[in-house]
Every structure is written in structure tokens, then in C-alpha cells.
């Protein structure tokens, strides 16, 4: 009898706790809260700072327009249509797409120089006929690329929906490499000065675009384009060593470290916040008509579709509360996007420590999930504060490679003998040293190579192994 009575008391107590918890859940999630000032900043769409007629982004957006159309006009018109479509229905899945004049990416992939895996100038010279034919068949693409480069501004329009397709960046990168190929042919044809000026010109344009771009994908594409620009410049210096001395004034503008404006990732992270914040705001409405018993689209929609398919599930997600909760961390992440290479490691540690404290405060106790549980899961599950810092490292790794090419050019300009290279590397000035720690670059005498070890992994799945950037020096 005593055991049964104790059991009944326990059951009654447990039921009471469940009932209280359910009441707290219902009343606590009955309605959403107002956006905090910090969250309002996350969703605020910035006003354009670059006039449309001067914005190279619209040329990129219209780079694959029909041949008789002006790319800038086509891009501006497409953006106007998208803005209207979003205003009419942010949840639509059929936004107007960029035109597609060229659909030969697979063929170009076989022809182009693979990133960092081969001597590009050797490849360009060896496959001259194939590249020449490609140039003649893509004159309109090269003309539009020149138009993009000639405009003084570059400012991407915000992406507010995952259903908006990106511009065709491949056309821009393809035209950029065609300019490098043409420069290589000029140098091989007896006009190395013109070829070098073309390469340095590409570097100047791409550094300007790197500094002004504010979308993550654009920023990383300009990093990749600059990495190739400097690789081809490095190869040109080895093919024609006299260039480093004879053309020193031309090289001076290109052979300088990235400045803080070029490595600044704050605006990029702000645009990432803007996109994700709008997706969060749309998430509940997008699933309002969902049916939790419908398994027909399980693979695509996953747990979120099923959770939002019933009233209690929808009550568990409060979009405004979610943004209010995540705003402190996202704001701190933006701040971590600015600084020199020497501060990257400390910024990574500070952001990781802030995330650990913030997430512990937010979901450290089970009862924290009584309010906005789905929102808390959304912003904490799988979040890695190191992910965005990886992009910061990519930019500073590019800076390290630029410094390595600068060291190579100085070595050639001063005619440093093979036996003196090691000492020259150790005594190099600050602009030719590792951007992360200020140490000298490495000289590998066994392979006659200058080396820079970046912070990026050697491969996408590498654990602890860093990527080595290498420039082989040819001594006669």
C-alpha cells in the first residue's frame, strides 16, 4: 500500500510538472516578440552606394545575355524584375534567372589550366591552337568582361531568397583567364612588356573587385582569380627573368601585400547575416501549409517540414525570437572578419570562446528549450565558429602567396646566386615574410623552391595538414 501510494504521488507530481511545462510552453510561445535593435540591423537591406550605371555587378548579371543586348542593361533589367518578384511574394520559388548564352563549361574545364596543379604558361603555349579557337568563339564574352572591368564600381545586389540563382561567375573567370592567355602569347611573341602590363592590369582590377565585393561567393572567386593572376605572373618571371629588373616600375604596383581594405570580411559576413535572417523570417510561412503526416517529400524537407506540419510544431518556432537570440553571436562574427594576418589566430580563439559562452547561456539547461525550441536548434545545431574564419584565412593565404611572389621577384631583380638564396630569404623585408607570424618564408634547396605554408588545409578533408604554396626557381 505504501509503495502504491508513493507511486501515485510520483505519477501525480510528474504529471503536474508536465502540465506546468506545457502551460509555460504554450504561453511562452503563443506569440512572437518584437525584433531587438540588433536583430533589426540583421534584416535591414542596405541602400545601394554605387549608381546602377557605374556598377560592374550588373554586367556580371547580364554577361550571358543574347549577343545583341547590352550586358549592363540586361543585368539592370533582370535585377529590377527580381526586386519586383520578391516584393510581390518573398516565398516564390520561380524567380527570373540570368540568361545563359554560353553553356560550354565542361569543355572549358578540360581546356583551362587546373588551379595550382600545373605550369599555366607552359599549358597555354602547348595548347595555343585550342585556346586561340576558344578566344575567337567567345569574343562577346571578352568584350563584356572588358566592360565589367571598365566600370568604376562593383556592388552586388542582396540575395534574400535561396531560390534566386547566382550570376554566371564562370563567364567572368573564363574571360579573365583568356586575358592571361593572351598576355602569355604576347610575351612569347617577343613583346614581354605588353604581356606583363596586361597581367598587372588584371591584378589591379581584381584587387579593386576584391576590396569592393560584399558577397561571400564573389569574394572567394576574386581570391581564386587573383591566385591565378599571381601564379601566371610568377611563371612569367621564371620564363623571362629579365622582366623583374627591366619592368620593376610596372611590377611595383602589383607586388605589395594586401591591405586591410582588401582583407576586410565584415561586409561579406553582414550580407551572409542578411540572407540567413530573411530565410529565418520566411521559414515559418514557407511551411505553414505543411502536413506532418506527408512523407512524400521527406528527403528534401527533412525534420523541419515535419515539425512545422502541426500547430505545436509551428508554435515551437518564433522567427523574431530566433533572430533576437542569434544577433549577439552573428554581430561578434562580423567583428571577427577584420584585422591583419597577425591577428587571425587570436580572432579565431575569441570567436570560439564567445560562441561557447553564448550557446551555453542559450541552451545550456533543458528548460531553456521551453521557449522557441525549434529556433534554438536551428541556430546552434551544427554551427561551427571556425567555418567563417576559414574564409578569412583564404584571403590571408592569398596575401602570403603575393608576398612569396614578391620575394621571388626581388631574388631575380638582384640576381641572387643559388648559394646565397637561403640567407637572402632569412633577411627579407617585412613585405616578403609570412603574414601570420612575420617569420621568413622557407627555402627548400632540395627542390630549388620558395615555400609558404598557409593556414588553409591541404585538402578539403585534411586534418592539421596545411597547404604549401611553392614557387620553383630555375637556376642555369
N, C-alpha and C positions, 0 to 999 in steps of 0.2 A: 504493500500500500504506500509506504513512504517513497519507494523508488518510483511508483507510478505518479505520485503527487509531484515529486521533483521533476519528472519528465514533462508533466503537463505545464509546470511553471516555466521550464526551459523553452518548451514549444511556444507558450504564450509570450514569453519575453522575446524570443526570436521573431515571432510574427509581428509583435509590436515594433521591433526595430526595423523590420522590413517595411511595415506600413509607414513609419515615420520617414524612413529613407525615400519611399515612393512619394510621399507628400512633399518632402524637400525637393525631390527631383522635378515633380510636376510644377510646383510653384516657382522653383528657381529657374526653370526653363520655359515657362509659359509664354514669355515674350522676350524678344531680344533687347539689348541695351543700345544706347547711342554710341556712335563712334567717338573714341577719345581724340584729342588733338593730334596725338602721334599717329593714330590709325588714319585720320583724315589726310595726313600727309602721304600715307601709303597709296591711297586711291586717287589723289589729286592728279589730273592729267596736265602735264606741263605745257605751257604755251610755246609754240614754235619760236625759236630765236633766229632762224635762218629764213629769209624770204624764199618762197617756193621757186621763183625764177632763178635763184642762185644756189639751189640745193641739189648737189650731185646724187643724193639718195633717190630722187625721182627718176633720174636717168637709169640708175640700177634697177628700179622697179619696172621700168619700161624697156630694159635693154633687149628683150626678146620680142618687141613689138613688130608688127609687119613692116617690111622694108620701106614702104612709102610714108610711114608715120615718123614723127619726131619723138625720140625716146623720152625726152623731158616732158613733153606734153602728154604722152601716153601714160607716163608714171603719175603725173599730177591728176589726170582724169581717173585713173584706177583708184588712187587714194581717196578722192572725193566720193566715189561710189561706195567704197568700203566704209567711210565715215558715215555716210547716209544709211547704209545697211545696218551698221552697229547701233545707230541712234534709233532705228525702227524696231530692231529686235536683237539684243545682245546674245540671245541663245541660239541664233540661227546656225546651221552647220554648212550652209552653201554660199559662203562669201565669194565674191568675184575673185578670180585668180589671175596672177600675172600671165601675160601671153607667153607662148613657147614657140619661138621661131626656129631655134636650133634644138634638136633632140639627138645629139650625137656624143653624149658624154662618155659612153662606153668606148667608142672609137678613140676619143681623145685620151682616155685613161691609159690606153695601150701605147699611144704615141709619146705622151709627155714624159718629162724626166721625173722619176719617182722621188719623193721627198727624202733628201739626205741619204739616199742609198746608192748614189752613182755620181760620177762627174758629169754635170749637166752640159757644160760646154762641149765636152767630147761627144756626148749623145747628140747635141744639136748639129755638130759638124758631120757626124757619121750619117745622120738621117736627114740631110739637107733637103733632098727632093720631097720627102714626105711632109716636112714642116713647111716648105715653100708652097706646096699644093694646098696645104691647110690654110695658109695665110690668104692665098688668092680666093679661096672659097668662103672666107669669113671676113671680108673687107668691111661690111656693115657693122659687124661686132667690134672691130678695131676702131672704126670711126666713132661709135657710141662710147667706147671706153675713153677715147681722147676727149670727148665731150664731157664725160663724168669728171675727168681729171682737171679740165679747164675751169670748172665752176668753183667759186671760192669757198663754198660751204658744203657741209655734209652732216645731215641730222636726220636720223631715222624717225619715222612716224611710230608712235607707240603701238605695240601689239597688245590687244585687250582680250583676245579670244584665241583658244587653241585651234580653232577651225580656220583661222586666217593663214594662208600659205605664205611662206617666206619668198622674198625676191630670188631670182635665179643667180645666186652668187657665182655659180660655175662659169657663167659667161664672162664675168669680170675677172676671175682668176685666170681663165683661159687667155683672155686678151692681154692680161698682164704678162703672162709667160711668153706670149708671142712677141712682145716688145723686147724681152730679154733675148729671145732667139735672134731677132733682127739685129740687136746690138752685137751679138756674138759673130754674126756674118759680116758686120761692118769691120770688126776688129780683125777677123781672119782675112778679109779682103784688102787689108793694107790701110785701114783707117781706124786704128785703135782709139784715137782721141774721141772720135764721134761715137764709137760704141760705148766707151767709158762714160761719156756725158749722158748718154741715154740711160745707162744703168743707174747712175747717180740721180738722174731726173726721176726715175721710178721710185727710188728710195725716198726722195724728198716728198713726192706725192703721197706715198703710202705712210710715211711718218705723220704727215698732216692728217690723213684719214684716221690713223690710229689714235691720235690725240682727240679728234672730234667725235668719233663714233661712240654711241651710248647703248648699243645692244650687244649682248654677250657674243652672239654668233658673229656679228660684224667684227667685233674687237679681235676675236680669235682668228678670223680669216685674214685680217690685216697683219696679225702676228705671223701667220704662216706665209703670207706673201712677202713680208719683209725678210723672213728667214731664208726664203729662196733668193730674194734680191741680193742679200749679203753673201750667200753661198756662191752665186754666179760672179759677184764682184771678187770674192776670194780666189775663185778659179781663174778669173781674168788676170789677176796679179801674178799667179803662178805661170800662166801661159805666156804672158808678156811682162816679165819682171820690171822692165824699164818704166812701165806705167807709174809705179809707185813713186818714182823720183821725178819723172818728167811732168806728170799730171798731178803733182802734190796739191796745187791750189784747188783743183776740181774735187779731189778726194776729201779735202778738209771738211766740207760741209756734211759729208756722209759719215765720216769716221769720227763720230762723237757719241758718247753714251746717251742713252735715253734720259730725258729729263723727267721731272715729277709730273709734268702735264701729260707726257706720253705714257707714263706707267700708272696714272691715276685710274682706279677702277670704281670709284664711288658712284659716278653717274650710271655706269653699267649695272651695278648692284641695285641702284634705285629703280631702274627700269625693270629689272627682274622682280623686285618687290611689287611694282605697279601691276605687272602682268599677273603674278600669282594672286595678288589681292583681289583683282577683278574676277579671276577664276573662282576664288573662295566665295565671293559675293554671289556669283551665278550658280554655285553648286547646288544649293537647295532648290532653287526654281527649276534648274535643269532636271531634277529628279522628282519634282512634285507629283508627276503623273505616274511614277514608277509603281510596279506591283511586286511586292516582296516574294510572291509565290511563282513569279515568272522566271524560269531557269533558261529560257531560250537564248539569252544573251550573256550568260554568266561569265564566259571567258573575257569578254570585253569590259563588262561593267564591274565585276567583282563584288567585294563586300560592300562597297559604297552604294551601289544600286540597290542591293537587297536591304541594307539598313535604312535607306531613305524611302523604301517602299511601304512603310506603315507609319501611322501617326506618331507612335512613341519614338520610332527611329528619327523622324523629321524633327521631333522635339529635342532630340539629343544634339542637334547641330544648330548653333546660333552664329551666323556669319559675322555679325558685328563684334560679338564677344570674342570670336576666334581671332579677328584682326587686332582687337584691343590687347589680347593676351600675347600675340606674337610680335607686336610692334616694338617692344624694347629690344628683343633679340635681333630682329631684322635691322633696326636702326644701328645697333652696335656692329652688325656685319658690314653695313655701308662704311662706317668709320674705318674698319679694318682694311678697306680697299685702297688706302692712301698711305704712301710712305716710300722711303728708299729701300733698296735691296737689303741694306744692313739691318733694317727693322722687320723684315719678313718673319723671321723665326719668333720674335717677341710678339708680333701681331697674331700669329697663329696660336701661341700659348694663351694670350689674353682672351682671344675669342673663344677658345675651347673652355677656358675657366669660366667665362661669363655664361656660356651655354649650359655648362654643368650646373651652375648655381640657379640659373633661370628655370631650367627644366625641373630641377629638384623642387623649387618653390611651387611650380605649376602643377606637377603630377606626382610629387614625392609621396603623398599619402593616398590610400584608397578612396577616402571621402572627397578628395579633390575632383573625382570623376562624377560627382553628383551634379555638377554644373558643366554644361557644354561638353559632355564626354567625347562625342564624335569629333568635335573641333580640336580638343586636346590631342586626340590620337592623330588627327590629320597633321598637326604642326610639330609633333615630336617624334613620331614613329619614322625611323629610317633617316632622320635628319643627321647630317654629318657636318659639323662646322668647318672641317678641313676641306670640304668639297669646293667651296668658293675660293678658298685660299690657293687651291691648285691652279686656278686661273690666274691669280696674282703671280704665282711662281712662273707660269708660262711667259708672262710679259718680262719678268726679270731674267729668265733664262735667255730670252732674245737679247736683252741688254748684255748679258755675259758673252753671247756669241759675237755681237757687234764689237765688244772690247777685244775679243780674240782676233777678229779680222784687222782691227786697228793695230794690234801687236804685230801681226803678220806684215802689214804694210810698212810699219816702222822698221822691221827687220830687213825688208827688201830695200827700203829707201836708203838705209845706212850701210847696205852691203855687208851685213854681219856674216862673218865666216862661220862654218859649221862648228868648229871647236869653241866658238865664243857665244853660241846661241843660249846655252844654259845660263851663263852669267848675265846676258842681256835680259832674259826673261825675269830673272830674280830682281833686277834693278829697274824694272819697268815702272813708268809713272802711274799715278792712280787711275787714269782713264783706260789703262790696259791691264787692270787687275780684276780679280773676282768681285762682282758687285755685292755678294752676300757677306763676305768676310774681309775684303781688302787684301787677301793674300795673292801672291804671284800665280799666274797661270802655270800649267805644267809643261815641261818639255820631255817628250819621250824619244830619247836618242835612238832606241832600237828600231823605231818606225819613222824617224825623222818627222815627228808630228807635234804641233802645238795642241794642248788639250785644255778643255774647260769642263768641269763636272757641274752640271746644273742641279736644280732641286727636283725637277720632274723625274718620274720613274722612267727606267729604260724602256719598259713596255707598259701597256695598259694594266697588266696584271702583276707587274714586278713588285716585290715586297722588299723595300730597303735599297734596292739597286738603283743608282742614279744614272741618268743618261749622260754619256760622254760626247761632247762636241769636239770634233777633230779636224784639224787643217794640216794636210801633209805638205811639207816644204820640200821643194825639189832643188837639190844641190847637184851641180855638174861634176 
